Amino acid sequence: MSERRRRIDALDVIRGFALCGILLANVGPISNISGEVVAPGTSDWMGYLVDHRFFPVFAMLFGVGFALLLESAEGRTASPRLLLLRRLLVLLAIGLVHMFLIWPGDVLAVYAASGLVILLPSSWLPRWAVAVLAVVVLVASLSVTNGYLIAPGLLLAGTALVRYGVIDRMEQSAKGPAITGVLLAVAAAPMLVVQATVQANNPDGRALGVVAAVAGMLIGGVYVCVLLLLLRTPLRAILHAFFAPLGKLALTNYLTASILVLAVANLHGRPQDWTQPVLLAVAAGILAAQWLFSTLWLRRYRFGPLEWLWRWATWGRRPALRVGAG
């Protein structure tokens, strides 16, 4: 194991892509002036293509990042799990501030709590046990929480993908993403039909949450597979140029998006009456601003502002920030 693990560029692209979808899904709930979190999966095409589709990807990527950092830390410190404990506690504090002061739909606190309760202890288990535990936790969460608390299982699935070498191999061949994407699409098709049926007959029922969550995981997986295939085409440069800067500053962009949405809602007024074109315009405007900031920032600095502070708190020493320093 090398002292510094090679950064996997495709993960930055996927993370940036997921961040875009999450913002599009969250503009309505964040801007809602009553402060209520609007239930996902209840709005025509958004319910089939956006809502619940990007959150699973984002959650799995957190699990992937956790496992990759553990691998890297094992070669750089005598107490890698203590380092990860500190990292999760800092994220929990950030998430709670975001949840109680800005938007109650925050996911960072959920990720951090899941990491403390499940991910960290699971790091001592063999990889097959982590994979089995991921399935068990996912099934249990679908049954008990009606699909609204699937993050712990997805985080475990992300760590399992790293430990089985899937993440390291995901760009080596088009065969894996192609076959996986087809299988996921075949499984997703009937789930979309079921979602449409349940939504039409019992939109407020408990079953809708489970169906939307399962369909979301399957379609989110299809999106990732398609993106991996596109990264093997001449479109790679364009996809990397747009999504990677957003993905590298994922923490900064995720948190500032809430502030920007609320600022637009206060300036525009009556966000509860926003139409879908307005929601799309708000999301596009914010993403454009974040992309510009992220791109310009990364020309001079190695990490995003909050990413740098989080890294500092994690390692207990100030990392070099400027490009070429350290």
Sequence and secondary structure as in RCSB ss.txt:
>XXXX:A:sequence
MSERRRRIDALDVIRGFALCGILLANVGPISNISGEVVAPGTSDWMGYLVDHRFFPVFAMLFGVGFALLLESAEG
RTASPRLLLLRRLLVLLAIGLVHMFLIWPGDVLAVYAASGLVILLPSSWLPRWAVAVLAVVVLVASLSVTNGYLI
APGLLLAGTALVRYGVIDRMEQSAKGPAITGVLLAVAAAPMLVVQATVQANNPDGRALGVVAAVAGMLIGGVYVC
VLLLLLRTPLRAILHAFFAPLGKLALTNYLTASILVLAVANLHGRPQDWTQPVLLAVAAGILAAQWLFSTLWLRR
YRFGPLEWLWRWATWGRRPALRVGAG
>XXXX:A:secstr
  SS    HHHHHHHHHHHHHHHHHHHHHHH TT     SS SHHHHHHTTTTSHHHHHHHHHHHHHHHHHHHHT
T S HHHHHHHHHHHHHHHHHHHHHHT TT SHHHHHHHIIIIIHHHTTS HHHHHHHHHHHHHHHHHHSTTS  
HHHHHHHHHHHHHTTHHHHTTT SHHHHHHHHHHHHHHHHHHHHHHHHHHH TTSTHHHHHHHHHHHHHHHHHHH
HHHHHTTSTTHHHHHHHHHHHHHTHHHHHHHHHHHHHHHHHHH  GGG  HHHHHHHHHHHHHHHHHHHHHHHHH
BSS HHHHHHHHHHHTS    BTT  
